[in-house]
Amino acid sequence: MPPLADVTTIDDVAVTARIQEGKLEMESQADTKLHIKAPDYTPLSTSEPHATLFASDEDTRVELTLDGEGLDALVDAISHIRDGGDA
């Protein structure tokens, strides 16, 4: 993965990670920071990573990598919620 630059960090985010395989299920919950990072360069296409969001504690790390279309969809959804629309 290319080098990432810090965009922002959001404190006190409730994170729940759940993994299920067959009949085995594990869950981790934490109040932690959400880190938002972006590549140090301008992506050349929408299929390249445009943003990475991650949260971690001592036991678990959750990471989401969004391409251009995924980032656009997230921005649209957040804008819709912020403008008072239905989720």
C-alpha positions in Angstrom: 0.0 0.0 0.0 1.3 3.5 -0.8 2.3 5.9 2.0 -0.6 7.5 3.7 -1.0 11.0 5.0 -3.1 11.9 8.1 -6.3 13.8 7.2 -8.0 13.8 10.6 -8.6 11.9 13.7 -11.9 11.6 15.5 -11.8 10.9 19.2 -14.1 8.7 21.3 -15.6 6.6 18.5 -17.5 3.4 19.6 -16.2 0.5 17.5 -17.6 -3.0 17.4 -15.8 -5.7 15.3 -17.5 -9.1 14.9 -16.0 -12.1 13.2 -18.0 -15.2 12.5 -16.8 -18.4 11.0 -19.2 -21.3 11.1 -20.5 -21.6 14.6 -17.7 -19.6 16.1 -18.3 -15.9 16.7 -16.0 -13.4 18.3 -16.7 -9.8 19.1 -14.5 -6.9 20.2 -15.8 -3.6 21.5 -13.8 -0.4 22.2 -14.0 3.3 22.5 -11.1 4.5 20.5 -10.0 7.0 17.8 -11.0 6.8 14.2 -8.1 7.7 11.9 -8.7 9.0 8.4 -5.9 8.9 6.0 -5.3 9.5 2.3 -2.5 8.7 -0.2 0.4 11.1 -0.4 -0.4 11.5 -4.1 -3.5 12.1 -6.3 -4.9 8.8 -7.4 -4.8 8.3 -11.2 -8.1 6.4 -11.4 -11.2 5.8 -9.4 -10.2 2.2 -8.8 -7.1 3.2 -6.7 -7.4 3.7 -3.0 -8.6 7.2 -2.2 -9.1 7.0 1.6 -8.4 4.6 4.5 -10.3 4.7 7.8 -9.1 2.7 10.7 -9.7 2.2 14.4 -7.7 0.0 16.7 -7.2 -1.0 20.3 -4.9 -3.5 22.0 -6.7 -6.5 20.6 -8.4 -5.5 17.3 -7.7 -3.3 14.2 -10.5 -2.5 11.8 -9.5 -1.0 8.5 -11.6 0.2 5.6 -10.0 1.2 2.3 -12.2 3.1 -0.2 -11.7 3.6 -3.9 -13.0 6.7 -5.6 -16.5 5.3 -6.0 -16.7 4.1 -2.4 -15.4 7.5 -1.2 -18.0 9.3 -3.3 -20.8 7.0 -1.9 -19.7 7.6 1.7 -19.5 11.4 1.1 -23.0 11.3 -0.5 -24.4 9.3 2.4 -22.9 11.6 5.1 -24.2 14.6 3.3 -27.7 13.1 3.0 -27.7 12.4 6.8 -26.3 15.8 7.7 -28.9 17.5 5.6 -31.7 15.7 7.6 -32.6 13.1 5.0 -33.5 9.5 5.9 -30.5 7.2 6.5 
